[in-house]
Amino acid sequence: MEKDLINYLKEAKKPIVLYGMGNGADKIIDVLEKNNIEYKGIFASDGFVRDKEFHSFKIGSYSDLKERFSDMIVLLCFGTHLKDVIENIKKISLEQELYAPDVPVVLGGERFNLDYYLKNKPHFTEVYSILCDETSKKTFENTIKYKISGKIDYLFDCEVSSDEPYKSFLKLNDSERFLDLGAYNGDTVLDFVSRVEDFSSIKAVEADRKTFKKLIKNTQNIKNTELFNLCISNFCGEGKFLMNAGRNSLVGDGETAEFTTVDALLKGDSVSFIKMDIEGEEKNAIEGSRQTILKHKPKMLISAYHRSEDLLEIPKSVLSIRSDYKVYMRHFSSLPAWDTVYYFI
């Protein structure tokens, strides 16, 4: 098994520098400081420098820090799906040691490290044994190795195209009733309708109010579509939701919002395909989908990267309701291990 990244950094002789600013960097800096690991500088992509400061460091460019340190350890402190940004990260990794520390999108649980893996090894072995194909097993293994080591090559090695699941095992037909949980700005609704010439219905749910307006605009010409500005969880009623007008919106301290469950939303209506990407509420949403899963056994795509425990808890939660699902796992192009998902068929 790979060496734990934080333990490695504690012993590192090279200067450590951070690539990126913002919330992701805040989380990584917090981990470094708690482990008494010193970092020597921060740089940003060209176009984001502009004499900014972050955590008392003047933000430089990669070339600035390369000229200053020559040989260094670079910690990636942001996430991206953008091809050109990923290519630039790859170029830097050819010149320097580069790692992407795995810090949960939603804080509060345990950090995924070697100790966490060893403590839960029997459970990881159990999940591995239920995965249905070699790509799933490789993705599962590589995701664990990445999370422990921070080495991004593990993610590149198991990455598949967005079309691959549809060709391999996710067969959609003209009678699909699609439920999109965490519909964001409509991107996954648009992807769905691009793959299915006809369908029975779409229900799309987005909690963030600003993003919901984009969802309305981007899906206004799609037939048989209902939109809901709600939070999905395991209860119905009011709760707190932090609205960040983007993919980092999450349940927690924030504005008062209306919460519901999948079972309550559907009111017994059938659904054939559920996509669930709801910023760490996936396990609770599964609990709130119990009757729907039992009655209809919908195909499900569920994100598994928001919390450290997602790799274990999501399949456990689904299979505790229905044990007759086939389980697949895929990772799509992104850094860090975003867009790592389970499929239940």
C-alpha contacts under 8 A as a table, 3 or more apart, distances in Angstrom:
res1	aa1	res2	aa2	distance
1	M	145	K	7.25
2	E	145	K	6.27
2	E	148	I	6.65
2	E	149	S	5.86
3	K	7	N	7.54
3	K	8	Y	6.93
3	K	114	L	7.34
3	K	148	I	6.95
3	K	149	S	5.96
4	D	7	N	5.46
4	D	8	Y	6.26
4	D	113	N	6.16
4	D	114	L	5.49
4	D	148	I	5.15
4	D	149	S	5.29
5	L	8	Y	4.98
5	L	9	L	6.16
5	L	101	P	7.34
5	L	113	N	7.89
5	L	148	I	6.23
5	L	149	S	4.74
5	L	150	G	6.10
6	I	9	L	5.05
6	I	10	K	6.27
6	I	32	L	7.84
6	I	35	N	7.80
7	N	10	K	5.15
7	N	11	E	6.80
8	Y	11	E	5.43
8	Y	12	A	6.21
9	L	12	A	4.88
9	L	37	I	7.04
10	K	35	N	7.66
10	K	36	N	7.74
10	K	37	I	5.92
12	A	15	P	7.81
14	K	71	D	6.88
14	K	72	M	5.24
14	K	73	I	6.30
15	P	39	Y	6.78
15	P	40	K	6.21
15	P	69	F	7.28
15	P	71	D	7.75
15	P	72	M	5.13
15	P	73	I	6.15
16	I	38	E	7.12
16	I	39	Y	4.77
16	I	40	K	5.80
16	I	41	G	7.41
16	I	72	M	5.97
16	I	73	I	4.73
16	I	74	V	6.06
16	I	75	L	7.37
17	V	39	Y	5.46
17	V	40	K	5.48
17	V	41	G	4.84
17	V	42	I	5.60
17	V	43	F	7.62
17	V	72	M	7.12
17	V	73	I	6.17
17	V	74	V	5.11
17	V	75	L	6.31
18	L	25	A	7.67
18	L	39	Y	7.34
18	L	41	G	6.32
18	L	42	I	4.63
18	L	43	F	6.31
18	L	74	V	5.71
18	L	75	L	4.90
18	L	76	L	6.27
18	L	77	C	6.54
19	Y	42	I	5.88
19	Y	43	F	5.10
19	Y	44	A	5.70
19	Y	45	S	7.99
19	Y	74	V	6.52
19	Y	75	L	5.91
19	Y	76	L	4.98
19	Y	77	C	5.63
19	Y	78	F	7.71
20	G	24	G	7.92
20	G	25	A	6.33
20	G	42	I	6.97
20	G	43	F	6.20
20	G	44	A	5.10
20	G	45	S	7.59
20	G	76	L	6.63
20	G	77	C	5.01
20	G	78	F	5.82
21	M	24	G	6.91
21	M	25	A	5.13
21	M	26	D	7.51
21	M	42	I	7.92
21	M	44	A	7.23
21	M	54	F	6.99
21	M	77	C	6.73
21	M	78	F	7.20
22	G	25	A	5.43
22	G	26	D	6.26
22	G	78	F	7.75
23	N	26	D	5.00
23	N	27	K	6.39
24	G	27	K	5.31
24	G	28	I	6.44
24	G	77	C	5.27
24	G	78	F	5.25
24	G	79	G	7.72
25	A	28	I	5.09
25	A	29	I	5.93
25	A	77	C	4.71
25	A	78	F	6.74
26	D	29	I	5.16
26	D	30	D	6.15
27	K	30	D	5.14
27	K	31	V	6.51
27	K	103	V	6.92
28	I	31	V	5.12
28	I	32	L	6.22
28	I	77	C	6.82
28	I	101	P	7.20
28	I	103	V	6.88
29	I	32	L	5.00
29	I	33	E	6.04
30	D	33	E	5.24
30	D	34	K	6.14
31	V	34	K	5.21
31	V	35	N	6.34
32	L	35	N	5.19
32	L	36	N	6.10
32	L	37	I	4.92
32	L	38	E	7.04
33	E	36	N	4.87
33	E	37	I	5.82
33	E	38	E	7.27
34	K	37	I	7.75
41	G	57	F	6.46
41	G	58	K	7.89
41	G	59	I	7.71
41	G	65	L	7.41
42	I	54	F	7.83
42	I	57	F	6.63
42	I	58	K	7.32
42	I	59	I	5.55
42	I	60	G	6.52
43	F	49	V	7.47
43	F	59	I	5.17
43	F	60	G	4.61
43	F	61	S	4.95
43	F	62	Y	5.82
43	F	65	L	7.31
44	A	48	F	5.85
44	A	49	V	5.87
44	A	59	I	6.65
44	A	60	G	6.46
44	A	61	S	5.61
44	A	62	Y	6.99
45	S	48	F	5.69
45	S	49	V	7.01
45	S	61	S	6.48
45	S	62	Y	7.37
46	D	49	V	6.29
46	D	61	S	6.45
47	G	50	R	7.08
49	V	52	K	6.00
49	V	59	I	5.75
49	V	60	G	5.94
49	V	61	S	6.58
50	R	59	I	7.89
51	D	58	K	6.78
51	D	59	I	6.51
51	D	60	G	7.80
52	K	58	K	6.04
52	K	59	I	5.49
53	E	56	S	6.00
53	E	57	F	5.37
53	E	58	K	4.42
53	E	59	I	5.47
54	F	57	F	5.28
54	F	58	K	6.54
54	F	59	I	6.76
60	G	64	D	5.88
60	G	65	L	6.91
61	S	64	D	5.08
61	S	65	L	6.61
62	Y	65	L	5.36
62	Y	66	K	5.98
63	S	66	K	4.90
63	S	67	E	6.00
64	D	67	E	5.31
64	D	68	R	6.33
65	L	68	R	4.86
65	L	69	F	5.90
65	L	70	S	7.40
66	K	69	F	5.32
66	K	70	S	4.61
66	K	71	D	7.14
66	K	72	M	7.80
67	E	70	S	5.60
69	F	72	M	6.30
71	D	96	Q	6.48
72	M	96	Q	6.10
72	M	97	E	6.70
73	I	96	Q	6.27
73	I	97	E	4.90
73	I	98	L	5.87
73	I	99	Y	7.76
74	V	96	Q	6.85
74	V	97	E	6.10
74	V	98	L	4.62
74	V	99	Y	6.34
75	L	98	L	5.84
75	L	99	Y	5.02
75	L	100	A	5.61
75	L	101	P	6.87
76	L	98	L	7.15
76	L	99	Y	6.09
76	L	100	A	4.69
76	L	101	P	7.05
77	C	100	A	6.86
77	C	101	P	7.62
78	F	335	L	7.90
78	F	336	P	7.72
79	G	334	S	7.27
79	G	335	L	5.21
79	G	336	P	5.67
79	G	338	W	7.70
80	T	85	V	7.19
80	T	86	I	7.22
80	T	334	S	5.68
80	T	335	L	5.40
80	T	336	P	7.45
81	H	85	V	7.88
81	H	86	I	7.33
81	H	333	S	6.23
81	H	334	S	4.46
81	H	335	L	6.62
82	L	85	V	5.39
82	L	86	I	6.22
82	L	334	S	7.62
83	K	86	I	5.14
83	K	87	E	6.12
84	D	87	E	5.05
84	D	88	N	6.29
85	V	88	N	5.10
85	V	89	I	6.30
86	I	89	I	4.99
86	I	90	K	6.21
86	I	334	S	7.79
86	I	335	L	7.47
87	E	90	K	5.01
87	E	91	K	6.33
88	N	91	K	5.03
88	N	92	I	6.38
89	I	92	I	5.18
89	I	93	S	6.19
90	K	93	S	4.99
90	K	94	L	6.46
91	K	94	L	5.29
91	K	95	E	6.96
92	I	95	E	5.30
92	I	96	Q	6.06
92	I	98	L	7.45
93	S	96	Q	5.11
93	S	97	E	5.94
93	S	98	L	5.17
94	L	97	E	7.76
98	L	151	K	7.38
99	Y	149	S	7.81
99	Y	150	G	4.86
99	Y	151	K	5.26
99	Y	152	I	6.51
100	A	150	G	4.82
100	A	151	K	6.57
100	A	152	I	6.53
100	A	335	L	7.80
100	A	336	P	6.24
101	P	147	K	7.27
101	P	149	S	7.77
101	P	150	G	4.91
101	P	336	P	7.96
102	D	111	R	7.90
102	D	112	F	7.06
102	D	146	Y	7.93
102	D	147	K	5.34
102	D	148	I	7.65
102	D	150	G	6.40
102	D	336	P	7.12
102	D	337	A	7.82
103	V	111	R	6.65
103	V	112	F	7.65
104	P	107	L	5.79
104	P	111	R	6.92
104	P	305	Y	7.37
104	P	306	H	5.70
104	P	307	R	5.15
104	P	308	S	6.04
105	V	248	N	7.90
105	V	279	E	7.60
105	V	280	G	7.81
105	V	305	Y	7.44
105	V	306	H	4.79
105	V	307	R	6.41
106	V	250	L	7.96
106	V	279	E	7.23
106	V	280	G	6.21
106	V	306	H	5.68
106	V	307	R	5.76
107	L	307	R	7.37
109	G	307	R	7.15
109	G	308	S	7.02
109	G	309	E	7.79
110	E	116	Y	7.63
110	E	308	S	6.44
110	E	309	E	7.78
111	R	116	Y	7.44
111	R	308	S	6.16
112	F	115	D	8.00
112	F	116	Y	5.74
112	F	117	Y	7.13
112	F	147	K	6.32
112	F	148	I	6.69
112	F	308	S	5.44
113	N	116	Y	5.26
113	N	117	Y	6.36
113	N	147	K	6.73
113	N	148	I	4.86
114	L	117	Y	5.08
114	L	118	L	6.14
114	L	148	I	5.63
115	D	118	L	5.17
115	D	119	K	6.01
116	Y	119	K	5.22
116	Y	120	N	6.29
117	Y	120	N	5.24
117	Y	121	K	5.57
117	Y	124	F	7.79
117	Y	144	I	7.97
118	L	121	K	4.91
120	N	123	H	5.43
120	N	124	F	6.39
121	K	124	F	5.03
121	K	125	T	6.14
122	P	125	T	5.06
122	P	126	E	6.22
123	H	126	E	4.98
123	H	127	V	6.32
123	H	312	L	6.96
124	F	127	V	5.21
124	F	128	Y	6.12
124	F	312	L	6.71
125	T	128	Y	5.09
125	T	129	S	6.27
126	E	129	S	5.22
126	E	130	I	6.80
127	V	130	I	5.43
127	V	131	L	6.77
127	V	312	L	6.85
127	V	315	P	7.40
128	Y	131	L	5.56
128	Y	137	K	6.19
128	Y	140	F	7.05
130	I	326	K	7.94
130	I	327	V	6.80
131	L	136	S	6.07
131	L	137	K	6.19
131	L	326	K	7.46
131	L	327	V	5.28
131	L	328	Y	5.63
131	L	329	M	7.44
132	C	136	S	6.78
132	C	137	K	7.83
132	C	326	K	6.40
132	C	327	V	5.81
132	C	328	Y	5.76
133	D	136	S	5.40
133	D	137	K	6.50
133	D	328	Y	6.98
134	E	137	K	5.02
134	E	138	K	6.05
135	T	138	K	5.12
135	T	139	T	6.03
135	T	158	C	7.47
135	T	329	M	7.52
135	T	330	R	7.42
136	S	139	T	5.06
136	S	140	F	6.10
136	S	328	Y	5.39
136	S	329	M	4.49
136	S	330	R	6.11
137	K	140	F	5.07
137	K	141	E	6.16
137	K	329	M	7.54
138	K	141	E	5.15
138	K	142	N	5.95
138	K	158	C	6.61
139	T	142	N	5.17
139	T	143	T	5.91
139	T	158	C	5.37
139	T	159	E	7.86
139	T	329	M	6.53
139	T	330	R	6.15
139	T	331	H	6.63
140	F	143	T	5.24
140	F	144	I	6.39
140	F	329	M	6.98
141	E	144	I	5.31
141	E	145	K	6.29
142	N	145	K	5.00
142	N	146	Y	5.96
142	N	154	Y	5.24
142	N	155	L	6.57
142	N	157	D	7.81
142	N	158	C	6.87
143	T	146	Y	5.07
143	T	147	K	6.10
143	T	154	Y	6.98
143	T	155	L	6.70
143	T	337	A	7.28
144	I	147	K	5.15
144	I	148	I	6.32
145	K	148	I	5.31
145	K	149	S	6.03
145	K	150	G	7.88
145	K	151	K	7.88
145	K	154	Y	7.00
146	Y	149	S	5.21
146	Y	150	G	5.01
146	Y	151	K	5.33
146	Y	152	I	6.44
146	Y	153	D	7.98
146	Y	154	Y	5.67
146	Y	155	L	6.85
147	K	150	G	5.60
147	K	151	K	7.98
151	K	154	Y	6.22
151	K	155	L	7.98
152	I	155	L	5.38
152	I	156	F	6.62
152	I	335	L	7.70
152	I	336	P	7.48
153	D	156	F	5.00
153	D	157	D	5.99
154	Y	157	D	5.13
154	Y	158	C	6.68
155	L	158	C	5.51
155	L	159	E	6.07
155	L	331	H	7.45
155	L	337	A	6.98
156	F	159	E	5.21
156	F	333	S	7.57
158	C	330	R	7.92
158	C	331	H	6.60
159	E	330	R	7.42
159	E	331	H	5.15
159	E	332	F	5.19
159	E	333	S	5.98
160	V	164	E	6.45
160	V	330	R	7.07
160	V	331	H	6.28
160	V	332	F	5.41
160	V	333	S	7.19
161	S	164	E	5.44
161	S	332	F	6.22
161	S	333	S	7.45
162	S	165	P	7.04
162	S	332	F	6.51
163	D	166	Y	5.56
163	D	167	K	6.51
164	E	167	K	5.18
164	E	168	S	6.04
165	P	168	S	4.95
165	P	169	F	5.71
165	P	170	L	5.56
165	P	330	R	7.94
166	Y	169	F	5.96
166	Y	170	L	4.54
166	Y	171	K	5.89
166	Y	172	L	7.75
167	K	170	L	6.92
167	K	171	K	7.53
169	F	345	I	7.98
170	L	345	I	7.38
172	L	176	E	6.77
172	L	195	R	7.96
172	L	196	V	6.87
173	N	176	E	5.87
173	N	196	V	6.58
173	N	198	D	7.83
173	N	199	F	7.31
174	D	196	V	6.39
174	D	197	E	6.75
174	D	198	D	4.78
174	D	199	F	4.58
174	D	200	S	7.06
175	S	198	D	7.29
175	S	199	F	4.95
175	S	200	S	5.13
176	E	199	F	5.09
176	E	200	S	5.56
176	E	201	S	6.96
176	E	271	V	7.54
176	E	272	S	5.64
176	E	273	F	6.81
177	R	199	F	6.69
177	R	200	S	5.35
177	R	201	S	4.81
177	R	202	I	5.95
177	R	270	S	7.33
177	R	271	V	4.89
177	R	272	S	5.07
177	R	273	F	6.26
178	F	201	S	6.22
178	F	202	I	4.77
178	F	203	K	6.28
178	F	271	V	6.31
178	F	272	S	6.24
178	F	273	F	4.90
178	F	274	I	5.97
178	F	275	K	7.90
179	L	202	I	5.94
179	L	203	K	4.85
179	L	204	A	5.91
179	L	205	V	7.87
179	L	271	V	6.86
179	L	273	F	6.20
179	L	274	I	4.74
179	L	275	K	6.35
180	D	183	A	5.45
180	D	188	T	7.54
180	D	189	V	7.12
180	D	202	I	7.53
180	D	203	K	6.18
180	D	204	A	4.60
180	D	205	V	6.06
180	D	274	I	5.95
180	D	275	K	4.96
180	D	276	M	6.56
181	L	204	A	6.20
181	L	205	V	5.03
181	L	206	E	6.72
181	L	232	I	7.42
181	L	274	I	7.30
181	L	275	K	5.78
181	L	276	M	4.80
181	L	277	D	6.19
181	L	278	I	6.56
182	G	204	A	7.61
182	G	205	V	5.79
182	G	206	E	5.03
182	G	207	A	7.25
182	G	275	K	7.90
182	G	276	M	6.31
182	G	277	D	5.14
182	G	278	I	4.98
183	A	186	G	5.51
183	A	187	D	7.20
183	A	188	T	6.44
183	A	189	V	7.03
183	A	204	A	5.70
183	A	205	V	5.60
183	A	206	E	5.24
183	A	215	L	7.36
183	A	277	D	7.92
184	Y	187	D	6.96
184	Y	188	T	7.98
184	Y	206	E	5.85
184	Y	211	T	6.10
184	Y	212	F	6.97
184	Y	215	L	6.55
184	Y	246	G	7.28
184	Y	247	R	7.18
185	N	211	T	5.76
185	N	212	F	6.64
185	N	213	K	7.89
185	N	214	K	5.07
185	N	215	L	4.20
185	N	216	I	7.94
185	N	218	N	6.93
186	G	189	V	5.13
186	G	190	L	6.13
186	G	214	K	7.42
186	G	215	L	4.81
186	G	216	I	7.90
186	G	218	N	6.00
186	G	219	T	6.36
187	D	190	L	5.21
187	D	191	D	6.21
188	T	191	D	4.84
188	T	192	F	6.04
189	V	192	F	5.05
189	V	193	V	6.35
189	V	202	I	7.96
189	V	204	A	7.54
189	V	219	T	7.62
190	L	193	V	5.27
190	L	194	S	6.17
190	L	219	T	7.49
191	D	194	S	5.12
191	D	195	R	6.55
192	F	195	R	5.32
192	F	196	V	6.36
193	V	196	V	5.13
193	V	197	E	6.67
193	V	198	D	7.73
194	S	197	E	7.08
196	V	199	F	6.60
200	S	224	N	7.14
201	S	223	K	7.93
201	S	224	N	5.06
201	S	225	T	6.01
202	I	224	N	6.25
202	I	225	T	4.65
202	I	226	E	6.28
203	K	225	T	5.81
203	K	226	E	4.83
203	K	227	L	5.92
203	K	228	F	7.61
204	A	225	T	7.50
204	A	226	E	6.30
204	A	227	L	4.93
204	A	228	F	6.23
205	V	227	L	5.93
205	V	228	F	4.71
205	V	229	N	5.98
205	V	230	L	6.26
205	V	231	C	7.69
205	V	232	I	8.00
206	E	209	R	7.74
206	E	211	T	7.40
206	E	212	F	5.77
206	E	215	L	7.93
206	E	227	L	7.92
206	E	228	F	6.40
206	E	229	N	5.25
206	E	230	L	6.05
206	E	231	C	7.01
207	A	212	F	7.05
207	A	228	F	7.99
207	A	229	N	5.18
207	A	230	L	4.72
207	A	231	C	4.85
207	A	232	I	7.87
207	A	243	M	7.92
208	D	211	T	5.40
208	D	212	F	5.94
208	D	229	N	7.26
208	D	243	M	5.33
208	D	244	N	7.23
208	D	245	A	5.98
208	D	246	G	7.43
208	D	249	S	6.70
209	R	212	F	4.95
209	R	213	K	6.62
209	R	229	N	6.83
209	R	243	M	7.34
209	R	245	A	7.28
210	K	213	K	5.43
210	K	214	K	7.04
210	K	245	A	5.46
211	T	214	K	5.16
211	T	215	L	6.36
211	T	245	A	5.48
211	T	246	G	6.41
212	F	215	L	4.84
212	F	216	I	6.28
212	F	229	N	6.45
213	K	216	I	5.13
213	K	217	K	6.39
214	K	217	K	5.09
214	K	218	N	6.06
215	L	218	N	5.27
215	L	219	T	6.11
216	I	219	T	5.55
216	I	220	Q	5.80
216	I	227	L	7.39
217	K	220	Q	5.52
218	N	221	N	7.87
219	T	222	I	5.46
222	I	225	T	6.35
230	L	257	A	7.30
230	L	258	E	5.70
230	L	259	F	5.88
230	L	260	T	6.99
231	C	241	F	7.90
231	C	257	A	7.14
231	C	258	E	6.15
231	C	259	F	4.56
231	C	260	T	6.28
232	I	259	F	5.74
232	I	260	T	5.26
232	I	261	T	5.47
232	I	262	V	6.92
232	I	278	I	7.68
232	I	281	E	7.47
232	I	285	A	6.04
233	S	236	C	7.86
233	S	259	F	6.55
233	S	260	T	6.07
233	S	261	T	5.39
233	S	262	V	7.86
233	S	281	E	6.17
233	S	282	E	7.65
233	S	284	N	5.10
233	S	285	A	4.38
233	S	286	I	7.98
233	S	287	E	7.92
233	S	288	G	6.25
234	N	260	T	7.06
234	N	261	T	5.42
234	N	284	N	4.94
234	N	285	A	5.42
234	N	286	I	7.63
234	N	287	E	5.77
234	N	288	G	4.26
234	N	289	S	7.97
235	F	259	F	6.64
235	F	260	T	5.67
235	F	261	T	5.87
235	F	288	G	6.96
236	C	258	E	7.57
236	C	259	F	5.14
236	C	260	T	4.17
236	C	261	T	6.29
236	C	264	A	7.84
237	G	258	E	5.76
237	G	259	F	5.24
237	G	260	T	6.58
238	E	256	T	6.46
238	E	257	A	5.60
238	E	258	E	4.73
238	E	259	F	5.76
239	G	256	T	5.60
239	G	257	A	5.52
239	G	258	E	6.39
239	G	259	F	6.46
240	K	251	V	6.19
240	K	252	G	5.50
240	K	253	D	5.61
240	K	254	G	5.26
240	K	255	E	5.40
240	K	256	T	4.77
240	K	257	A	5.88
241	F	249	S	7.51
241	F	250	L	5.88
241	F	251	V	4.38
241	F	252	G	5.26
241	F	253	D	6.25
241	F	254	G	4.93
241	F	255	E	5.42
241	F	256	T	6.37
241	F	257	A	6.13
242	L	249	S	5.59
242	L	250	L	5.31
242	L	251	V	5.87
242	L	252	G	5.82
242	L	253	D	5.91
242	L	254	G	4.18
242	L	255	E	6.13
243	M	246	G	7.81
243	M	249	S	4.91
243	M	250	L	6.84
243	M	254	G	6.92
243	M	255	E	7.21
244	N	247	R	7.61
244	N	248	N	6.09
244	N	249	S	4.78
244	N	250	L	8.00
245	A	248	N	7.71
245	A	249	S	6.62
246	G	249	S	5.97
247	R	279	E	7.54
248	N	279	E	6.98
249	S	279	E	6.94
250	L	278	I	7.61
250	L	279	E	5.60
250	L	280	G	7.30
251	V	254	G	7.89
251	V	279	E	7.88
251	V	281	E	7.52
260	T	264	A	6.46
260	T	265	L	6.72
261	T	264	A	5.18
261	T	265	L	6.10
261	T	285	A	6.58
261	T	288	G	4.83
261	T	289	S	6.63
262	V	265	L	5.01
262	V	266	L	6.08
262	V	285	A	7.04
262	V	288	G	5.75
262	V	289	S	5.00
262	V	292	T	7.46
263	D	266	L	5.44
263	D	267	K	6.02
263	D	268	G	6.90
263	D	288	G	6.17
263	D	289	S	5.22
263	D	290	R	7.20
263	D	291	Q	6.27
263	D	292	T	5.90
264	A	267	K	5.18
264	A	268	G	7.95
266	L	269	D	5.13
266	L	270	S	7.44
268	G	292	T	7.25
270	S	292	T	7.51
270	S	296	H	6.37
271	V	274	I	7.41
271	V	292	T	7.77
271	V	296	H	6.77
271	V	298	P	6.14
272	S	296	H	7.12
272	S	297	K	7.42
272	S	298	P	4.37
272	S	299	K	6.00
273	F	298	P	5.11
273	F	299	K	4.63
273	F	300	M	5.67
273	F	301	L	7.97
274	I	298	P	6.60
274	I	299	K	6.26
274	I	300	M	4.72
274	I	301	L	6.27
275	K	300	M	5.83
275	K	301	L	4.74
275	K	302	I	6.05
276	M	282	E	6.70
276	M	300	M	7.55
276	M	301	L	6.11
276	M	302	I	4.75
276	M	303	S	6.34
277	D	280	G	7.95
277	D	282	E	7.01
277	D	302	I	6.23
277	D	303	S	5.26
278	I	281	E	5.56
278	I	282	E	6.10
279	E	282	E	7.38
279	E	306	H	5.99
280	G	283	K	7.55
280	G	306	H	5.08
280	G	307	R	6.21
281	E	284	N	5.38
281	E	285	A	6.01
282	E	285	A	4.98
282	E	286	I	6.15
282	E	302	I	7.24
282	E	303	S	7.50
282	E	314	I	7.45
283	K	286	I	5.16
283	K	287	E	6.51
283	K	310	D	7.92
283	K	313	E	7.10
283	K	314	I	6.02
283	K	317	S	6.83
284	N	287	E	5.10
284	N	288	G	6.34
285	A	288	G	4.89
285	A	289	S	6.21
286	I	289	S	4.97
286	I	290	R	6.57
286	I	317	S	6.89
286	I	318	V	6.73
287	E	290	R	5.54
287	E	317	S	7.47
288	G	291	Q	7.99
289	S	292	T	5.30
289	S	293	I	6.04
290	R	293	I	5.25
290	R	294	L	6.09
290	R	321	I	6.54
291	Q	294	L	5.06
291	Q	295	K	5.96
292	T	295	K	5.28
292	T	296	H	5.72
292	T	297	K	7.11
292	T	298	P	7.86
293	I	296	H	5.51
293	I	297	K	4.65
293	I	298	P	6.30
293	I	321	I	7.25
293	I	322	R	7.29
294	L	297	K	5.94
294	L	321	I	6.71
294	L	322	R	6.49
297	K	322	R	7.90
298	P	345	I	7.53
299	K	343	Y	7.42
299	K	344	F	5.65
299	K	345	I	4.88
300	M	342	Y	7.96
300	M	343	Y	5.54
300	M	344	F	4.99
300	M	345	I	6.70
301	L	341	V	6.66
301	L	342	Y	5.80
301	L	343	Y	4.57
301	L	344	F	6.56
302	I	314	I	7.94
302	I	341	V	5.57
302	I	342	Y	5.26
302	I	343	Y	6.38
303	S	306	H	7.55
303	S	339	D	6.78
303	S	340	T	6.17
303	S	341	V	4.35
303	S	342	Y	6.33
304	A	307	R	7.41
304	A	310	D	5.08
304	A	311	L	5.86
304	A	314	I	7.20
304	A	339	D	7.84
304	A	340	T	5.73
304	A	341	V	5.08
304	A	342	Y	6.58
305	Y	308	S	7.14
305	Y	310	D	6.42
305	Y	311	L	7.55
305	Y	337	A	6.61
305	Y	338	W	5.85
305	Y	339	D	7.18
305	Y	340	T	6.02
305	Y	341	V	7.47
306	H	310	D	7.03
307	R	310	D	5.38
308	S	311	L	7.03
309	E	312	L	5.62
309	E	313	E	5.84
310	D	313	E	5.07
310	D	314	I	5.42
311	L	314	I	6.35
311	L	315	P	7.44
312	L	315	P	6.25
312	L	316	K	6.38
313	E	316	K	5.02
313	E	317	S	5.86
314	I	317	S	5.18
314	I	318	V	6.33
315	P	318	V	5.24
315	P	319	L	5.97
315	P	327	V	7.73
315	P	342	Y	7.78
316	K	319	L	5.35
316	K	320	S	6.01
317	S	320	S	5.29
317	S	321	I	6.88
318	V	321	I	5.47
318	V	322	R	6.42
318	V	323	S	7.74
319	L	322	R	4.85
319	L	323	S	4.48
319	L	324	D	7.44
319	L	325	Y	7.00
320	S	323	S	6.34
322	R	325	Y	6.62
325	Y	344	F	5.72
325	Y	345	I	5.50
326	K	344	F	5.67
326	K	345	I	5.12
327	V	342	Y	6.90
327	V	343	Y	5.74
327	V	344	F	4.88
327	V	345	I	6.55
328	Y	342	Y	5.68
328	Y	343	Y	4.99
328	Y	344	F	6.57
329	M	340	T	7.42
329	M	341	V	5.73
329	M	342	Y	4.51
329	M	343	Y	6.07
330	R	340	T	5.83
330	R	341	V	5.55
330	R	342	Y	6.61
331	H	337	A	7.58
331	H	338	W	7.85
331	H	339	D	5.82
331	H	340	T	4.31
331	H	341	V	6.43
332	F	338	W	7.89
332	F	339	D	5.50
332	F	340	T	6.50
333	S	339	D	7.31
334	S	337	A	6.43
334	S	338	W	5.75
334	S	339	D	6.52
335	L	338	W	6.24
337	A	340	T	6.09
